[in-house]
Amino acid sequence: MKYTSEQIDTIASKLRQMPEVKNKRQDHSKQEAVKILLKEIAAMQKRGYSLDQISETLRNEGLNIATPTLKNYLQRAKAVSKKAATPGKQQRTTVAPRQMSNQKATFAPRPDSVTI
């Protein structure tokens, strides 16, 4: 079936007039939830909470996650964020000019020790 330009324009006009969706519900996996909550979890750890206590709190709030699973997901999320923080190849470190020696390299030629 082919569509005329008028039909497509009418459809496009109706699509543009549709209101914004108010409830943008998005479902997340446990691993995604931990990644989203990473900053809050890290802040709890800085305040002295153990992973057992954090996982218990998460379970009480409806995120059913065991402590070993939480630990695994945190390690993965931190590894991903570190990888994102260092884009591309590692930068080469150079010696600052003031650290370089003012001495010139010397080379003393010597005769071969083995005859061919």
CORJONOR-V53943 format. One record per residue. N is the residue number from 0. RES is the residue in one small letter. OMEGA is omega as a letter, one per 20 degrees, with the letter a starting at -180 (none if undefined). D_FIRST is the distance of its C-alpha to the first C-alpha in whole Angstrom. Layout:
N|RES|OMEGA|D_FIRST, N|RES|OMEGA|D_FIRST
//
This chain:
0|m|r|0, 1|k|a|4, 2|y|r|7, 3|t|r|10, 4|s|r|13, 5|e|r|15, 6|q|a|12, 7|i|r|13, 8|d|r|17, 9|t|r|17, 10|i|a|16, 11|a|r|18, 12|s|r|21, 13|k|r|21, 14|l|r|21, 15|r|a|24, 16|q|a|25, 17|m|a|25, 18|p|r|29, 19|e|r|30, 20|v|a|31, 21|k|a|35, 22|n|r|35, 23|k|a|34, 24|r|r|35, 25|q|r|35, 26|d|a|36, 27|h|r|39, 28|s|r|41, 29|k|a|44, 30|q|r|44, 31|e|r|42, 32|a|r|44, 33|v|r|48, 34|k|r|46, 35|i|a|45, 36|l|a|49, 37|l|a|51, 38|k|a|52, 39|e|r|54, 40|i|r|55, 41|a|r|57, 42|a|r|58, 43|m|r|59, 44|q|r|61, 45|k|r|63, 46|r|r|64, 47|g|r|66, 48|y|r|63, 49|s|r|63, 50|l|r|59, 51|d|a|61, 52|q|r|61, 53|i|r|58, 54|s|r|56, 55|e|r|58, 56|t|r|57, 57|l|r|53, 58|r|r|53, 59|n|r|55, 60|e|r|52, 61|g|r|49, 62|l|a|49, 63|n|a|50, 64|i|r|51, 65|a|a|54, 66|t|r|56, 67|p|r|56, 68|t|r|52, 69|l|r|53, 70|k|r|55, 71|n|a|52, 72|y|r|49, 73|l|r|52, 74|q|r|53, 75|r|a|49, 76|a|r|48, 77|k|r|51, 78|a|r|51, 79|v|a|47, 80|s|r|48, 81|k|a|51, 82|k|r|49, 83|a|a|47, 84|a|r|50, 85|t|a|51, 86|p|r|48, 87|g|a|48, 88|k|r|51, 89|q|r|55, 90|q|r|56, 91|r|r|60, 92|t|r|63, 93|t|r|65, 94|v|r|69, 95|a|a|70, 96|p|a|72, 97|r|r|75, 98|q|a|75, 99|m|a|75, 100|s|r|79, 101|n|a|81, 102|q|r|82, 103|k|r|81, 104|a|r|80, 105|t|r|83, 106|f|r|83, 107|a|r|86, 108|p|r|86, 109|r|r|87, 110|p|r|88, 111|d|a|87, 112|s|a|88, 113|v|r|88, 114|t|a|89, 115|i|none|86
//
